Amino acid sequence: MPTTVECCLANVTADLRELAGECDLQVREVPCLDHCDRCRTGPFLILNGELYTGSSHRAIVQRALDAEDGLSPIESVGVETGPREGSRQ
């Protein structure tokens, strides 16, 4: 189960906050995660240091939880492990 969830304040929803309580997740809300392109186009989260995208925050977390049962997060949710896009300098 993903224990650490990072989200951008501009991209977080009440649904994620509710889900955090249900699943006992540690959520870290920050002003900016330097993924501005992702932030403008849809839901994304950083779970245990890996960037995940999906149709909703709930879907991202649920798919990651399912990965514990043998479902690969790369198959079910978009995941990127490369350098962050749009990093501020």
ChimeraX attribute file (.defattr): number of C-alpha atoms within 10 A of each C-alpha:
attribute: neighborCount
match mode: 1-to-1
recipient: residues
	/A:1	16
	/A:2	18
	/A:3	12
	/A:4	14
	/A:5	20
	/A:6	20
	/A:7	23
	/A:8	21
	/A:9	14
	/A:10	14
	/A:11	19
	/A:12	18
	/A:13	15
	/A:14	9
	/A:15	11
	/A:16	21
	/A:17	15
	/A:18	11
	/A:19	15
	/A:20	17
	/A:21	11
	/A:22	9
	/A:23	14
	/A:24	12
	/A:25	18
	/A:26	14
	/A:27	17
	/A:28	12
	/A:29	16
	/A:30	12
	/A:31	10
	/A:32	14
	/A:33	21
	/A:34	14
	/A:35	16
	/A:36	16
	/A:37	10
	/A:38	16
	/A:39	19
	/A:40	11
	/A:41	9
	/A:42	13
	/A:43	21
	/A:44	26
	/A:45	26
	/A:46	21
	/A:47	22
	/A:48	12
	/A:49	12
	/A:50	13
	/A:51	19
	/A:52	23
	/A:53	20
	/A:54	18
	/A:55	11
	/A:56	16
	/A:57	24
	/A:58	18
	/A:59	16
	/A:60	24
	/A:61	26
	/A:62	16
	/A:63	20
	/A:64	21
	/A:65	16
	/A:66	15
	/A:67	17
	/A:68	12
	/A:69	9
	/A:70	8
	/A:71	13
	/A:72	13
	/A:73	17
	/A:74	13
	/A:75	10
	/A:76	17
	/A:77	19
	/A:78	13
	/A:79	18
	/A:80	13
	/A:81	9
	/A:82	8
	/A:83	7
	/A:84	13
	/A:85	12
	/A:86	12
	/A:87	10
	/A:88	9
	/A:89	3
